[in-house]
C-alpha cells in the first residue's frame, strides 16, 4: 500500500547534526513533490521544506533556512532532511508528506519521527 | 509570507451538531490552493479538503469546504464522535506553505 516511513530521529545535543530519512513505497516516488512538516510538542503544524520530483526546485521556511537541507534519492525511493546546528526549538515530530498528483495537497503522511534537542 | 488565522481556537459541541470552522488569510490564496487537515492525538494529519472545496478520497460528505481569496470555511454538518479532533488549514499557493494554528473541536 502507499506508505511513508520516517526514521533517524533521536535525542541530540544542541549544535549537533542529524539526518532524517523518509522511505516511500507503493507509489512512483520519482513523480511526486515531497514535503517535510514538523510539530513541536503540544503545538501546531509547521511547514518546513519542499522538494520537487526531480530535486531541482526546493524551498524552506525562514525558521530553518541555512541550517536544513532537503534532498532525495529517487533510485532509493527516499527523501532526506539534513539538520545542522540543532537548537532547542527544533525539538519536534518531523513528518514527511507527499503532494498529491490529483488530490493537490499533502495527501499521504508518514507517522513521524521525534527529534529532541537537549543537553 | 501568507499568515493564516483560524477561528475559533476551540469549538465545544455535541455529537449531531453542526461545526463551522474559519480560516482567514493575510493575502489572497492563489487559485484557492487551500487545504484542510484533521489530526487526532498521536496521529499524523489526514487530508480532508483540497482546492478549498474538493473532498479527499474516503472523506464522508458531512465534511465540506468553501471560500476563496482570503476567507475559507470548513463545515461538518453533523458531528460524529470520531470527528472530535484538531483541524488545520494550509495554503500551498505560495512558499512558505503555511499552516493555520488550528481549531480544536471538542465535546
Interface residues (C-beta under 8 A of the other chain):
Chain A: X35 X37 X44 X45 X46 X47 X50 X59 X60 X61 X62 X95 X99 X100 X103 X104 X105 X106 X107 X109 X110 X111 X112
Chain B: X1 X33 X35 X37 X39 X44 X45 X46 X47 X49 X50 X51 X54 X56 X57 X86 X88 X90 X92 X95 X96 X97 X98 X99 X100 X101 X102
